[in-house]
Amino acid sequence: MADKILIVDDETDICEILQFNLENAGYETLCASSSEQALEMMDSSISLILLDVMMSGISGFKMADILRKERGNDVPIIFLTARNAENDLLTGFSAGGDDYICKPFSIHEVIARIKAVLRRRPHLVQESHTIQEGDIKIDSDTKIVYVKGEAVTLSKKEFEVFKLLASNPGKVFSREEIIDELWKDAPYVVDRTIDVHIARIRSKIGNCKNYITNRSGYGYCFKVVE
């Protein structure tokens, strides 16, 4: 069964060009002209979203935020935008994006990025188990982190970063190693992306933030605080 791509862009010609070429490449497609329409169309059959950032009403970043934080949906998202500043890239990844393509783009690049993101799905499927370290519990089945018994909502990438560290307590991961492990085929991920995710995780786990330590000049590790 072909993967289904949801194209979200308020420029009709871009939607039509993407839809035509993606269907020729063997994908099923749906188109939405706004984030509001796309949110109504979301269901479990969607394999990936191509999401424009600058739209009237709900922006692409906000839509991603709604999917990740309010709905707990981890469908892969590739942002499409004319904005390419580093802060915009960081905002996109922090909102739960998996990749970021700047306009104007070639359709060959878009298809290559889609294939790369979809290829990563089996890599992220891990053996079902629960990690319990001190006051932290990570449930790999439900993708929920518990802090002193209270559920904490993390975005998809925040969960993956936290689980990677917690699965290897005491091991120091450099920012480059984390990027290589969790953003294998995303070419625009910078070191600051990891710092942003770590800062968000620490903020969300509150009094247990010291479980994540920073070894200056080396990277991050998970250390149980006695």
N, C-alpha and C positions, 0 to 999 in steps of 0.2 A: 504494500500500500504506500502511495506517495506521501511524502511529508507535505503538510499544509502550511503555507506561509500567509500570515495576515499582514497586508501592506497598509500602513496608516500614514497618509499624507494629504494635505489640503490642496495640493496642486494636481489637478486631474490628469494632466499630460504625463507627469511622473508616475502616477499610479498605473496608467494604461501601458506605459513603456515597460515598467517593472513586471506587470501582470503578464503581458505578452511574452516577454523573454523568459520569465521564470516558468511559465507553463510549457514553453518550448524546451526548457531544460528538464522537464519531467516532474515539476512540482504542481501541487494544487494551490490555488490562491484565492484569497478573499481581499476585498478592498474596503477601506473606511476612510472618509474624508475628514474625520475629527477623532479626537481621543474619546469623546463622549460616545460616539457611534461604535468605536472599536471596543470599548468596555462592555457595551451591550452584546457585542458579537462574540466575546470571549467564551470559549468552552474547551473541554479536554482534547478536542481534535486538533487544536492549533499546535504546530510543532515549533514555530519560531515567528517572531514579530519583527518586521522592518518598520521602524518608528521614527517619523520626522520629529524634530525637536521644536521648531518654531511654528506653532499653530495657534490660531485664535481659540479662546476658551481654555481648556485644559492643555497645557504644554506636554510635549513628549516626556520630559523629565518627570513631571507630576503624574502622568499616567503610569509610568514605570514604578514610581513610588507607591501609588495606589495598589498596583498589582502585587508588589512585593510585601508591603507592610500591612495593608488592610485585607487583602485577599489571600496572602500566603502563596501566590502563584509564582512558580519558578521557571516558567516558559522562557527560553532564551530570547534576548532582545538585542537587536543591532540598531543603533541609532543612526539616522541619516540626517545630516545637517550641513549648512554652509559655514557653521561656526567651528573653528579649529584651535581656539586658544586652549592652553594647558588647563586652565580652570574649568573650561567647559568639558574637557575630557574627564577630569576628575569628578565633576558633577555627574556626568553620565555613568561612570563606573560605580560611584557611590549610590546612585539611584537603582543599581541592580543591573546595569547594562553588561552585555557580554562582549560587545565590540562596538566600534564607532567608525563610520565611514563619512568622509567629508565630501560635500558636493562642490563642483561637479564630479561625478564618478563614472567609471566604465561599467557596463553591465557584466563584463567578465570578472571585474574585481568583486562586484556584489555577489555573484554566484560562488566565487572562490571563498569569500568570507562566510557565506551561508554554509557551504560544505564543511568548512573548518570548524565552525561553531557546533554544527550538528554532529560532527565526528567526535567531539569531546564528550558527548552524552554518556557513552559506555564507560569512559575513563572515570567519570564522576560517580558511577554506580559502585558502591562499596558494600562489602559484606555487612549484613545487618548485625548490629551490636550496640551496646550502650557503654559509653565511657563515663566512669565515675571517679572523680578526683576531688577529694575534700568536699567543699560545698557546691561543687560544680557537677552537673550531670548532663551529658549530651546524648540525646536519643536519635540515633541515625535513621530509625524508621519514620518517625514523625517530623524529623528535622527541627526539633525544639530543644532549646537549652534551658535547663532549670538551675536557678541560683537559690540555694537554701530552700529548695522545694517550690519556688515560685517560677512560673514559666516566663521566659524572656524572648521577645520576638527579634530575631536577627534577619537581615536580608540574606539572600542566597549566598552571595560572596562572603559576607561576614561570617555566616555559618561555616562555610568551607575553610576559611582562614582559621577560625577558632578551632575547628575540629582537627585540622592539620597539626596545629601546635599542640593541642591536648592529646592527640594520638601518639605524640613523641615527647613526653615530658622530659625537660632538661636539655633537649636538643635545641641548639641555636640555629634558626633559619635566617639566612640573609634575605634581604628584600628580593634579590634576583632569584633565589631559590624558590621563594613563594610564588613569584610571577611565573617561573618556569613550570611549577607544579599545577597552578590553578588558572593561568592565562596563557596556555601554551601557544595558541595561534593568534593572539591579539597583539598586533605590532605596536600599538600606541600606548601601552601601559608603562607608566613611569614609576620610579621608586616612591614618589609621594602618594601614589594610589594606595600602597600598602600602609603607609602612615595614617592615611585618612580612615581606612578600614579598621586598623588597630584602635585608633582614637574612638571611633564609634562603638566598637565592641566594649572597650573599657568603660565608656559612659553608660552603656546599657547594663553591664553586670555590676555596676555600683560598687558596693563595699568589697567585692571580690576582684576589683580591677588589678590588684597586685599579683594575681595569678599569671598575668602576662607581663613579663619583664623585658626590658630593653638593654641589650649588651652593646654599649656604645662602640661604634665602629664595626660591629659584627651583625647584629640583627635582633630578632625577637625569639623568645622561648616561653614555654608554659612551665611555670614552677609553682608547685603546691605551697601555699603559705601556711606554715604551722600555727 
